[in-house]
Amino acid sequence: MHSHHHVEVTVGRRKTAVARVTVLAGSGKIIINNKSLEQFFPVDTQQAEVLLPFVATETSGQYDVSVNVDGGGVNGQAGAIKLAIARALVTSNEEFRSKLRTFGLLTRDPRMVERKKYGQKKARKRFQFSKR
C-alpha cells in the first residue's frame, strides 16, 4: 500500500454487496466507482441512504468519500456503503458511535437470499401445480 497510513479503508457488507470506503475530511464529495453519487444512485432514496450516516452525525458536507462497491443489487450496495461510512465515521470520531447506533447504522443487516429448495422453482416459489 501507500505510505500515508492515516487513510483507513472501511468495509461494509449488505446481502451480496461489498463496499470499500475511504472517508477523509473534505467538502462532501462522494465518488462511487469513479462516478458521482447522483450518477451511481439515480434514485434519491438510495442517495439518502448513503448520506444517512452524515445526517445522523450532523457532519453533512464535512467529509469526502471514495467508494469501491462490488456485487449485490443497487439497494444492497447502498446499504453496504452506508454501513462502511458509519464505521469509518466512528473510526474517525468515537463520539459518533452513540448517534450512529441510535439510527441503527452500525449493525450489519444479516438477511441473505434464502437458498433454493429441492423440488421448487425458487426458495419459496413452487412449480405450477395443475389438478387436471
C-alpha positions as CSV (number, residue, x, y, z in Angstrom):
1,M,0.0,0.0,0.0
2,H,0.9,3.7,0.1
3,S,2.9,5.3,2.8
4,H,0.2,7.6,4.1
5,H,-1.3,5.2,6.7
6,H,-3.9,7.6,8.1
7,V,-6.3,6.6,5.2
8,E,-8.4,3.9,6.6
9,V,-10.5,1.7,4.3
10,T,-13.7,0.5,5.9
11,V,-15.7,-2.3,4.6
12,G,-19.4,-2.6,4.7
13,R,-21.5,-5.6,3.5
14,R,-25.2,-6.0,2.8
15,K,-26.6,-9.1,1.1
16,T,-24.0,-9.9,-1.5
17,A,-22.7,-6.4,-1.9
18,V,-19.3,-5.4,-0.6
19,A,-18.4,-1.7,-0.2
20,R,-14.8,-0.5,0.5
21,V,-15.0,3.1,1.6
22,T,-12.4,5.8,2.4
23,V,-13.6,8.8,4.3
24,L,-11.5,11.9,4.5
25,A,-12.1,15.3,6.0
26,G,-13.2,17.4,3.0
27,S,-16.2,19.2,1.4
28,G,-18.8,16.5,0.9
29,K,-17.6,15.0,-2.4
30,I,-18.7,11.4,-2.8
31,I,-17.3,9.3,-5.6
32,I,-18.6,5.7,-6.1
33,N,-16.7,3.5,-8.6
34,N,-15.5,6.7,-10.3
35,K,-19.0,8.1,-10.6
36,S,-20.7,10.8,-8.6
37,L,-23.3,9.8,-6.1
38,E,-26.1,11.0,-8.3
39,Q,-24.7,9.1,-11.3
40,F,-24.3,5.9,-9.4
41,F,-27.6,6.1,-7.5
42,P,-30.1,7.9,-9.7
43,V,-32.9,7.3,-7.1
44,D,-32.9,9.9,-4.3
45,T,-33.9,7.4,-1.6
46,Q,-30.7,5.5,-2.4
47,Q,-28.7,8.7,-2.2
48,A,-30.4,9.5,1.1
49,E,-29.5,6.0,2.4
50,V,-25.8,6.5,1.7
51,L,-25.9,10.0,3.2
52,L,-27.7,8.9,6.4
53,P,-24.5,8.5,8.5
54,F,-23.6,12.1,7.8
55,V,-27.1,13.3,8.7
56,A,-27.1,11.2,11.9
57,T,-23.8,12.7,13.0
58,E,-24.6,16.2,11.6
59,T,-21.5,16.2,9.5
60,S,-23.0,16.7,6.1
61,G,-20.5,18.3,3.7
62,Q,-17.6,17.8,6.1
63,Y,-16.1,14.6,4.6
64,D,-15.1,13.4,1.2
65,V,-15.9,9.8,0.5
66,S,-14.4,7.5,-2.1
67,V,-16.2,4.2,-2.6
68,N,-15.5,1.0,-4.4
69,V,-18.5,-1.3,-4.4
70,D,-19.0,-4.7,-5.8
71,G,-21.6,-7.4,-6.1
72,G,-25.3,-7.3,-5.0
73,G,-28.1,-5.2,-6.3
74,V,-28.4,-1.4,-6.1
75,N,-30.2,-1.3,-2.7
76,G,-27.7,-3.9,-1.3
77,Q,-24.9,-1.7,-2.5
78,A,-26.5,1.4,-0.9
79,G,-26.8,-0.4,2.4
80,A,-23.2,-1.7,2.2
81,I,-21.9,1.8,1.6
82,K,-24.0,3.3,4.4
83,L,-22.6,0.7,6.9
84,A,-19.0,1.3,5.7
85,I,-19.4,5.1,6.0
86,A,-20.9,4.7,9.5
87,R,-18.0,2.6,10.6
88,A,-15.5,5.0,9.1
89,L,-17.0,7.9,11.0
90,V,-16.8,6.0,14.3
91,T,-13.1,5.3,13.5
92,S,-12.5,9.0,12.9
93,N,-14.5,10.1,16.0
94,E,-15.6,7.8,18.8
95,E,-18.2,10.3,19.9
96,F,-20.3,9.5,16.8
97,R,-20.9,5.9,18.0
98,S,-24.0,6.5,20.1
99,K,-25.6,8.7,17.4
100,L,-25.0,6.2,14.7
101,R,-26.2,3.4,16.9
102,T,-29.4,5.3,17.6
103,F,-30.0,5.4,13.8
104,G,-29.2,1.7,13.6
105,L,-26.3,2.4,11.3
106,L,-23.6,0.2,12.9
107,T,-25.4,-3.1,12.7
108,R,-25.0,-5.3,9.7
109,D,-28.3,-6.4,8.2
110,P,-27.9,-10.2,8.3
111,R,-30.7,-11.0,5.8
112,M,-29.4,-13.0,2.9
113,V,-31.2,-14.6,0.0
114,E,-32.7,-17.9,1.0
115,R,-31.4,-20.9,-0.8
116,K,-33.5,-22.7,-3.5
117,K,-35.2,-25.8,-2.1
118,Y,-35.3,-29.2,-3.8
119,G,-38.4,-29.7,-6.0
120,Q,-39.2,-26.0,-6.1
121,K,-38.6,-23.2,-8.6
122,K,-37.0,-20.9,-6.0
123,A,-36.7,-20.7,-2.2
124,R,-40.4,-20.3,-1.8
125,K,-41.8,-20.4,-5.3
126,R,-43.3,-23.8,-6.2
127,F,-43.6,-25.2,-9.6
128,Q,-47.0,-24.6,-11.2
129,F,-49.5,-27.3,-10.0
130,S,-52.3,-28.4,-12.1
131,K,-55.0,-30.7,-10.9
132,R,-56.2,-31.5,-14.3
